[in-house]
Amino acid sequence: MPVSYKFSVHDFEPITGRIHQPPPVHQTFEAPGVVVCAFVPRLFDYHPNAIPAPYNHANVDSDEVLFYVDGDFMSRKGAGIEKGSISLHPGGHTHGPQPGSVEASIGKKGTEELAIMIDTFRPLDLGPSATDSEEDTYAWTWLEGR
């Protein structure tokens, strides 16, 4: 018999540290083939030389879906990402902060973002609703001058 859980993301407190913490500190649930992570208001890394913006990376083992619920998404500001946006980063595709976000993050104390991420360990298939709502310019927001 399936089991259901109720969890308020507003009660989630991720581990923070002096340097960048690995993604599992945001993990709230795990099931076969999938993990669910929550990015909630929190302190940024607080070492004097820390760079709060996330680094560019590629998930080689998973497709990453991110639902931007609310707040100020420092790493994607001005990239068409706003409250209610959903992004998909298929396994192997490099993604991260857009140009200028790293520099803009230096000296910031924290974030007020709220987002839910699902990493699947099997490739996702996209239906017509997903392809019909694609923001064509999003993939190019990692280029300088965009």
Secondary structure, 3 states (H helix, E strand, C coil): CCCCCCCCHHHCCCCCCCCCCCHHHHEEEEECCEEEEEECCEECCCCCCCCCCCCCECCCCCEEEEEEEECCCHHHCCCCCCCCCEEEECCCCCECCCCCHHHHHCCCCEECCEEEEEEECCCCCCCHHHHHCCCCCHHHCCCCCC
